[in-house]
Amino acid sequence: MAITKQVKTGGLDMEWVELMKQAKEMGMSKEEVRHFLDERRIGRTNTYGN
């Protein structure tokens, strides 16, 4: 697994900021983004048995 350096400005992770901008441009609501992330988190937990 590669470890990447996070570029932060004013306490914000700029990669996450860009991802959220893209989601907004696609018309996704905050709830849709949360649901998407929750699905991935749950799937990862189930896959590894955590």
Backbone torsions as a table, in degrees:
resi	resn	phi	psi	omega
1	MET	NA	131.0	179.8
2	ALA	-84.1	139.3	175.6
3	ILE	-99.7	124.4	-179.1
4	THR	-107.1	147.7	177.7
5	LYS	-82.5	127.1	178.5
6	GLN	-87.4	129.9	176.7
7	VAL	-93.5	118.9	-177.3
8	LYS	-118.8	139.8	177.0
9	THR	-132.1	122.5	179.5
10	GLY	60.2	29.2	178.8
11	GLY	84.7	-0.2	-179.7
12	LEU	-102.0	139.4	174.0
13	ASP	-82.5	111.1	-172.6
14	MET	-65.0	-27.2	176.2
15	GLU	-65.9	-42.6	177.5
16	TRP	-66.7	-38.5	178.0
17	VAL	-59.1	-45.7	179.8
18	GLU	-63.7	-41.7	178.3
19	LEU	-62.6	-40.8	-180.0
20	MET	-68.5	-36.2	175.8
21	LYS	-62.2	-43.7	180.0
22	GLN	-64.1	-41.5	178.2
23	ALA	-61.4	-42.2	178.8
24	LYS	-63.4	-43.4	178.5
25	GLU	-61.9	-29.8	178.5
26	MET	-80.2	-5.7	178.6
27	GLY	88.9	12.9	179.8
28	MET	-77.8	139.3	176.4
29	SER	-84.2	167.2	176.6
30	LYS	-58.9	-39.7	-179.2
31	GLU	-64.8	-38.4	178.2
32	GLU	-66.0	-40.5	178.1
33	VAL	-64.1	-45.9	178.3
34	ARG	-59.4	-44.5	179.8
35	HIS	-61.0	-45.0	178.7
36	PHE	-58.5	-48.0	-179.2
37	LEU	-66.0	-40.0	178.0
38	ASP	-62.2	-40.9	178.3
39	GLU	-60.3	-42.1	-179.3
40	ARG	-67.8	-40.1	179.8
41	ARG	-65.2	-44.4	-179.4
42	ILE	-65.4	-43.2	178.7
43	GLY	-61.7	-40.2	179.4
44	ARG	-67.7	-40.3	179.5
45	THR	-64.4	-44.5	-179.3
46	ASN	-66.7	-36.8	-179.2
47	THR	-63.7	-40.0	-175.6
48	TYR	-100.0	0.0	176.1
49	GLY	71.6	25.6	178.5
50	ASN	-84.3	NA	NA
